[in-house]
Amino acid sequence: MYNIGNIITDGNTVVQRFNTDNGLISNNLPTLIIGYEKIRSYYPDLMLQYKNNQINNSTYWTYLKTENRKIFQNDLYNFKQLAYNTIFNQYNVFIDFILTDSSVMYKIIQKLQAAEKLLYCEYDHGFFIIYNKTVLGFNYENMTFSGNKIEDFKKFVLTPKEFIECDITDYDEESLFITNQYQIPILHALDINFF
């Protein structure tokens, strides 16, 4: 599973998709340091503020659960949301098939055909295709309305490409932090080292 952030703590806080350690982790991922004493040991001169827990662009702090349970829970939730959004914001997303100019759509289809491999993820009302940090969403109803035959389009774009399928139900535990369905194939692509 791809890790999207770091949590530094002496406690037993374990969070899915996050590196957890009791010492600083050196990578470019968002980092949350848990515990007043822990933050003081790393940043002794830092003026800690109750309402602003950001230390720098990617480092945050919060109290231990035993120091202040409510603040800990809120800060942990907010940090997890920030880490997910940091990952999701790195991708180009194109979802509206009807409002897209035909010349733009033609260029997109050319790029899909030129891609060596695609990640294909089907859901109830359509499907997503990922290539080169770009997520394309296709809604069956919109495609039909705009005069496209869904199966012909899939055959045209997906074959003879190497494509990998994903199952969106594998990510139900993370649904609290997934605000749009297009984010599920992004997590799947990261999990399988697609990029």
C-alpha positions in Angstrom: 0.0 0.0 0.0 1.3 3.4 -1.0 2.0 5.7 2.0 0.8 9.3 1.6 2.2 10.9 4.8 4.2 10.5 8.0 3.2 10.3 11.6 5.9 10.8 14.3 4.8 9.6 17.7 6.0 7.7 20.8 2.5 6.3 21.2 0.9 3.4 19.4 -1.0 5.4 16.8 -1.1 3.4 13.6 -2.9 4.9 10.6 -3.4 3.1 7.2 -1.4 4.7 4.4 0.9 6.6 6.7 4.5 5.9 7.7 4.6 5.7 11.5 7.8 6.1 13.5 9.1 7.6 16.7 11.8 9.7 14.9 11.8 12.1 12.0 11.3 10.5 8.6 13.1 12.2 5.7 10.9 12.3 2.7 8.8 14.9 1.0 5.5 13.7 2.4 3.3 15.7 4.8 4.3 14.9 8.4 2.4 15.1 11.7 4.3 15.1 15.0 2.2 13.9 17.9 2.8 15.0 21.5 3.8 18.2 23.1 7.1 16.8 24.5 7.9 15.3 21.1 7.4 18.6 19.2 9.5 20.4 21.9 12.4 17.9 21.4 12.5 18.7 17.6 11.7 22.4 17.7 12.6 23.8 21.2 12.4 27.5 20.1 9.1 27.2 18.2 6.3 29.3 19.6 3.5 26.7 19.7 0.0 28.0 19.0 -3.2 26.3 20.0 -5.1 27.2 16.8 -2.3 27.0 14.3 -0.6 23.6 14.3 1.5 24.1 11.1 5.2 24.3 11.6 6.2 24.7 7.9 4.8 23.8 4.5 4.6 20.1 5.1 5.0 19.6 8.9 2.3 19.8 11.5 1.9 19.0 15.2 -0.8 18.0 17.6 -1.2 16.8 21.2 -1.2 13.2 22.3 -4.6 11.7 22.7 -4.0 11.6 26.5 -3.0 15.3 26.5 -6.1 16.6 24.7 -8.3 14.0 23.1 -10.6 16.4 21.1 -7.8 18.4 19.6 -5.9 15.2 18.8 -8.9 13.7 17.0 -9.6 16.9 15.0 -6.0 17.5 14.1 -5.4 13.8 13.0 -8.6 13.9 10.8 -7.6 17.2 9.3 -4.0 16.0 8.7 -5.2 12.8 7.0 -7.5 14.9 4.7 -4.6 17.2 3.9 -2.4 14.3 3.0 -5.0 12.7 0.7 -5.7 16.1 -1.0 -1.9 16.6 -1.5 -1.8 13.4 -3.5 -5.0 13.9 -5.4 -4.1 17.5 -6.4 -1.1 16.2 -8.4 -3.3 14.7 -11.1 -5.1 16.3 -14.0 -8.8 15.4 -14.0 -11.1 15.5 -17.0 -14.6 14.3 -16.4 -17.2 16.2 -18.5 -17.6 14.5 -21.8 -20.5 16.5 -23.1 -19.0 20.0 -22.7 -15.7 19.1 -24.2 -14.9 20.5 -27.6 -14.5 17.7 -30.2 -10.9 18.8 -31.1 -9.9 18.4 -27.4 -11.6 15.1 -27.3 -9.8 14.0 -30.4 -6.4 14.9 -28.8 -7.4 13.0 -25.7 -8.2 9.9 -27.6 -4.9 10.2 -29.6 -3.0 10.4 -26.2 -4.9 7.3 -25.0 -4.1 5.4 -28.1 -0.4 6.4 -27.8 -0.1 5.4 -24.1 1.7 2.2 -23.5 -0.5 1.1 -20.7 -3.8 2.3 -19.1 -5.5 1.8 -15.8 -9.2 1.1 -16.3 -11.6 1.3 -13.4 -15.3 0.7 -13.9 -18.0 1.9 -11.5 -21.9 1.9 -11.5 -22.4 4.8 -13.9 -19.2 4.8 -16.0 -15.5 4.2 -16.0 -12.2 5.9 -15.4 -9.0 5.7 -17.4 -5.7 6.8 -16.0 -2.5 7.5 -17.9 0.5 9.8 -17.2 -1.0 11.3 -14.1 -4.2 12.1 -15.9 -7.6 10.8 -14.9 -10.3 10.6 -17.5 -13.9 10.0 -16.3 -16.6 8.7 -18.7 -20.2 8.6 -17.7 -22.3 6.1 -19.6 -25.4 8.4 -19.7 -23.4 11.4 -21.0 -21.6 9.3 -23.6 -24.9 7.9 -24.9 -26.5 11.4 -24.9 -23.6 12.7 -27.0 -24.0 9.9 -29.6 -21.2 7.6 -28.6 -21.5 3.9 -28.5 -19.9 2.8 -25.2 -18.7 -0.6 -26.2 -17.2 0.7 -29.4 -15.5 3.5 -27.6 -14.0 1.0 -25.0 -12.8 -1.3 -27.8 -11.3 1.6 -29.7 -9.4 3.0 -26.7 -8.5 -0.1 -24.6 -7.5 -2.6 -27.3 -4.8 -3.7 -28.0 -3.4 -1.8 -25.0 -2.1 -3.4 -21.9 -4.6 -2.2 -19.3 -5.0 -3.0 -15.7 -8.4 -3.2 -14.1 -9.2 -2.0 -10.5 -12.1 -2.7 -8.1 -13.4 0.4 -6.4 -14.8 -1.7 -3.5 -11.2 -2.3 -2.3 -11.2 1.3 -1.0 -14.3 1.4 1.1 -12.3 1.9 4.3 -11.0 5.1 3.0 -14.3 6.5 1.8 -14.2 9.2 4.5 -11.4 10.9 2.7 -12.4 10.2 -0.9 -14.7 13.0 -2.0 -14.9 12.1 -5.6 -15.0 8.7 -7.3 -12.1 9.6 -9.6 -9.8 9.5 -6.5 -10.1 5.7 -6.2 -8.3 4.9 -9.4 -5.5 7.3 -8.3 -5.0 5.3 -5.0 -5.1 2.1 -6.9 -2.5 3.3 -9.4 -0.2 4.3 -6.5 -0.7 1.0 -4.8 0.4 -1.0 -7.8 3.2 1.4 -8.8 1.5 2.2 -12.0 3.5 5.4 -12.6 
